[in-house]
């Protein structure tokens, strides 16, 4: 008998499998396919202070071993997420959920996190700092140690629940940014967000995405994600949530050996809506194959 349970920022999970934000909605559509309570938890769709329609279409493009998206944080805004989406979600998911938060100013992050922190359904706040800072020239909050630390400190001061900072891989030195977040009080780090990419349509000779560029996800990014998780986990003392191209139980073990305490599965949910269910079912068999009795024993084992 193997033990798949882990702990994330002091909250127990039955297993480390977490569908990533933006690929699982608010869970209730997937609940029509299988009992989503088998998941460790899930990170719901990125939430902003105000409603957002997102970017113009086309905003999805396929690539070899992955996909590009430029959805643009489409969501109904935090008030409707709380009054409508979480009410529907609670009927089908009975564990603590991870709230993914985006913002375009410090005030946005603090307001949205504070509102979601008060929700009983929320266990963790996953703060996406890949958004452009409207008061800082449009550069992403996650591209400098100083701005990443400012968001972390401001949110931590406003909330009581664990704060996990989601980092962008589109930086020169992700380790220094992760350490700055840890020093500012972050309870955990999640990485990686999507890598910036683009495609060009040969017929029109124009970018396939209306937004020109988009975020690359899927198996193509797994080696990059694994490397960054390995580097960050070796440098910080707080838990790391690893993501980027995870598609199998073997990928999960690899990511945990690199230092991840839990993992998020993103693009694979769009390829196969049953992906997380299959990974959870496969995990004990794959653990036995490699002589692993307890997942906690392998976290950071390759460091």
N, C-alpha and C positions, 0 to 999 in steps of 0.2 A: 504494500500500500504506500503510495507516495503522498506527500503533502504539498499542495499547490497554493496554500494560503500565504499571503504576504501582508505587510503593514505599510501604509502610505501616510506619512505625517501623523502617526499615532492612530490612524483609523484602519481597522482590519478589513482586508479584502479576501474573498473566497479564492480568488485567483488573480493574477496580475493583468488580465486582459481588459483593456479600456478602449472602446471605440472613440476615435478622435473627433474633436469638434469640427463641424461642417460636413461630416460624412454620415451622421446618424440622426440628424434632426433633433427632435426631443424624445426619440425612442418609440413613440406609439405606433409609427408606421411599421417598424421592425417587429414590434410586439404582435403584429398580425401573422408573422412568419414563425416565430419561436418565442419561448419564455425568456425575455431579456434579463430576468433576475438571475440567470446563470452567469452573467457578466460580473467582473469585479466591481465595476461601476461604468459610467460613460460620461464623456465631456459633451455637454449639449452645444447647440449652434452658437457661434460667437455673438455676444449681445453688446449693443451700444446703448448710450443714453437715449438717443432719439431713434425713431424708425429709419431704416435705410432701404432704398429700392435696389441698391447695388449698381454694378457697372452695366453699360449697354451690352447687348448681345452682338455677335457670338462671344461667349466668355468661357467656353470649355473647348479644349483641343486635345486630341489623342497624340501620344508620342510612343516610340518604341519603349516598352517596359515602363510605361507611366502615362501621366496626363498633365496638362497645363490647365490651371483655373485662374480666372480673374473675376470671380463672383462679386467681390467688393463688399463683403460683410452685410449682405442682404439679411435683414431681420426686422421684427416688428417693434423693436425698442423695448427697454427694460420693463416698463409698466405693463405692456401687454404680455411679455414673457411671463411675468409673475401672475397676472390676473387670468390668463388664458392657457398658455402653453404648460406651465408647471402644474396646473390643476388637472389637465388631461394626462400629463406624464405620470402623476401620482397614482392614477388608477391602474397603471400597468407596471410601474417600477417601484419597488418597495424598499430600496436601499438609498443611501446618500448618493447624490449626484454631483458631478463636477461642473461648476458654472464657469464657462469661458467668457472672458470680458475683454472688449476692445475699447479704445478711446482715442480722441484726437487732441486732448489736453489733459493736464493733471486733474483738473476739476471733473472732467468726464469720467476718468478712471475711478476717482474717489466716490463720486455720486453713484455710479452703477454698481460698484463693489459693495458699497454700504447697503444699497437696496437688496442685493442678492444675499448678503451676509445675514440678513434678518429672516431669510426663508428657511424653514425647518428642513426642507428637502435637500438643501445644499450642504455638502460636506467640506468641499474645497473650492477655492477661487483660483482658477487658472487664468492668469493675466497675460494676455497677448501683447507684447510690446513691439510688434512688427509694424504698428500703425504709424502713419506720418504725423509728426508733431506740428500742428497748425501754427503754434506760436514760436516754433523753432526752425522756421525755414522749410518745413516739409520733410525734413530728415526723420527717419524712423527713430522712435524712442530707444529701440534696441541696438542702435549702431554705436552708441558711446557708453562708457562706464558711468559717466556722470548722469546722463538722462535716465538710464536704466535704474540706477540707484535711487534717483528722485521719485520715480513712479513707485518703486518697491516700498520706500519709506513712507510715502504719502498714503498708500493703500493699507499698509500694516498698521499705521496709526489710526485708521478709520474702522477697521474690522476686527473681529475676534477669531474667525475661522482661519485655517491654514491657507497661506498664500503661496501658490506655485507660479513662478514666472516663466512664461513660454518664450524661448529665445529664437531669434532669426539666425539662420546659418550664413546670411549674406553679409558677413563681417570678416575682418582680417584675423581677429583674435577673440574667439568665443569664450575662452577660459577666463580672460580678465573681466569680461562682462558678467559671466556667471559668478565670479568671486565678488564683484561689486554688488550684485544682487544679494548674495549671502551676507555680506558685511552690512547691508542696509536692512537686514531682518527677514529675508525670504525664508520660507519654511521648506521650499523645494524648488527644483528647476525642471522644466520640461523642454525637450529639444529632440528633433529640430522641426522648425516650421518649414515651409516650402522654399526651394531654391529658385531664384529668379531665372526665367527662361523665355523663349519665344519660338514660334514657327512662322514660316512664310508660305503663302499659297502661290504655287508656280503659275497658275492661270492668271490670277489678278495681279501677281507680283506685289502683293501687299501682305502685311502681317495677318495671320489667321484670326487672332484675337482683336476685337475692337479696341481693347485697352493697350494693344501692341505687345506688352509683356504680361506674363502670368507666373503663378507659382507651380514649379515642377514637383510632383509627388509620385509615389509608386515605387516598385522594385529598383528602378534605376538609381534612386537616391540612397538606398540602404547602406552601401559601403561608406558613404560620406557621413550619414547619420551615426553609424556605428563608431566611426573614428571620433566624431565630436562628443558623443556620449562617453566614450573611453577617456578622452582628454579631460572633460569636465568632472566626471566622477572621481578621477584621480586627484582633482584639485580642490574639491569642496567636501564639506562634512555633512551637508544636507542631502536628502534623497533626490535622485534623478529619475525622471520619467522619460524613457526612451521611445522615440517614434521616428518614422521615415522609412517607408517601403516594406514594413513587416507584413508578411503574407502567410507564414507557416509557423507551426510550433517550434521548429528548428530555429527560425529567425528570433523567436521570443527568447530561447535559451542563449543564443549568441548575444543578444542585446543585454540580457541580464549578466552574463559573464563580463561584458564590457563595463558594467557598473549600474545598470538600471534596476531600480527597486520595483518598477512596474512598467508596462509598455502600452502604447496607444497604437491602434490599428486604424489607418485612415483610408487611403485610396482603394484598398482591397474590398472595403464594404460596398463600393460603387461597382466593382467588377462582379462581386458575389455577395448578395445580401446576407448569406449564411456564413460568411467568412469567420466571424468571431466565434460562432457556435462550433464550427469545425475545428478551429484552433484549440478551443477549450476542451473539446472531446479528444483531440489528438495529444494534448499536452502530457497526460499521465503515461501514455504508451511511449512517447519520445523520451520522457524523463527516465523511464525504466531501461530503454535502449542504451542510454548513456550513463547508467548507474547513478542517477540522481534521485535521492529519496526525499529531499526537502529543498524547495527553491531558494529558501533563505541562505542555504549553504553555498550557493554559486554566485550570489550577487557580488560583482566586482572580482570574480575569481580569476579573470585574465589580467588584472592590474598588477 
